[in-house]
Amino acid sequence: MDKRIQSPDAGIKQIPDGATILMGGFGLCGIPENLIAAVRRKGIKDLTIVSNNAGVDDFGIGILLQNRQVKKMVSTYVGENRLFEQLVFKGELQIELNPQGTLAERLRAGGAGIPAFYTPTGYGTVVAEGKETRDFDGRMFVLERAIRGQFAFIKAWKGDRWGNLVYRKTAANFNPMMATAADYVIAEVEQLVELGEIDPNQVHTPGIYINAIFQGSSYEKRIEQRKTRSAEEG
Amino acid sequence: MGLSQDQKYERIASRIARELRDGYYVNLGIGIPTQVANFVPRGMDVILQSENGMLGIGPYPTESEVDADLINAGKETVTELKGTCYFSSADSFAMVRGEHIDLTVLGALQVDEKGNLANWAIPGKMLKGMGGAMDLVAGAKRVFIAMEHATRDNAPKIVKKCTLPLTGVEVVDYIVTELGVIHVTPEGLLLTELAPDTTVEYVQSVTEPKILLPPQGPASMLL
């Protein structure tokens, strides 16, 4: 078994216009840079993208917005992207905002064979409008549906040819759930290693979820809010 | 009121920090809430949770420590501590909804006398999203609001009924402003502490609903 592919372009060849793609990342941290760039190159359009954020104006998912390749975003927070706001107000982009924990759980459920679940989050707010609610032990909950994608783009730190993945620090975020919740899952990694090099105790995403894997080239890993202290502050 | 904005923020953050206890797991929102971290008493272990998948947020990095894979919920670079751990967003919000977070501190656009909170949207003006705020107010054991008492034009932010889109229904426990501390009770808003440089009358003048007072009057705000 060998899930390795030569390039991001090979991975996205089968993605049609109008597809739904899950994309890992929080802000610009842990985003599938190489796969996003390949989608931009190929010009696939009318996409529905499920991602916590929408990148910034000129990086991450922002480059797909610039090129008007996105029809709809399913996100939790889009405050870092001015173009995004303009496109929504002009009616050129649809947005479905979810509470962050609800989005994470909808994806987890989608990958785990759970069609829907009750959550206390959002009861009595606009996100509960039109949804079933139910009293459990005196408290009200909202029924939320699972999400699945046709494709998922995953960014990990290390991976092997069976698709076992290890994430690094806060770059895991939405990647582990998204890796379980799509029909065809492509992982890009910073280091593609030999089988056995990853300690089996340390695998975060088991290879069963992954369909294709490649080592990304030249990660920019841009930082949104660079905050530092001087060395004297200790 | 002679306080600068920074002094107001400092007062609010330091007062909320007095609620912290050794071993607390705490989630701080963006803005004034983040500053609470600056007032954690020395020697006290307060573990800060970051919704993007981290327990044990350390200080900002030095230039050489900056790591693009290590950020907080405000997308700022941070560091790890001895004992830090990382996890997925699903695990992060299991902690939040599952009532494992002892205290959360959030900002607000409006809070009303029932403890309803609006802090994520202004229709037609501001399109950002709720991020993790709706989950935090639904699941944290105690919800503190850290905000300036009124708007820049002195319009009340503490109102009879929120008019902006809600973040949660009957979720706020305490409101801390530069003027004092308000406990949200079933009877209404109880002014438990009053800042030394203001009066009950002034607080009432910038608060829309009727303010309730404890039998012995409000205590002096802990500063």
Interface residues (C-beta under 8 A of the other chain):
Chain A: F26 G27 L28 C29 G30 N52 S75 T76 Y77 V78 G79 E80 F84 E85 V88 F89 I95 L97 P99 Q100 G101 T102 L103 A104 E105 L107 R108 T119 P120 T121 G122 Y123 G124 T125 V126 V127 W157 Y167 R168 K169 T170 A171 A172 N173 F174 N175 P176 M177 K221 R222 I223 E224 Q225 R226 K227 T228 R229 S230 A231 E233
Chain B: S50 E51 N52 G53 M54 P59 Y60 P61 T62 E63 E65 V66 D67 A68 D69 L70 I71 N72 G74 K75 E76 T77 V78 E80 Y86 F87 S88 S89 A90 S92 F93 V96 R97 N116 L127 K128 G129 M130 G131 G132 A133 M134 D135 A138 G139 P165 L166 T167 G168 V169
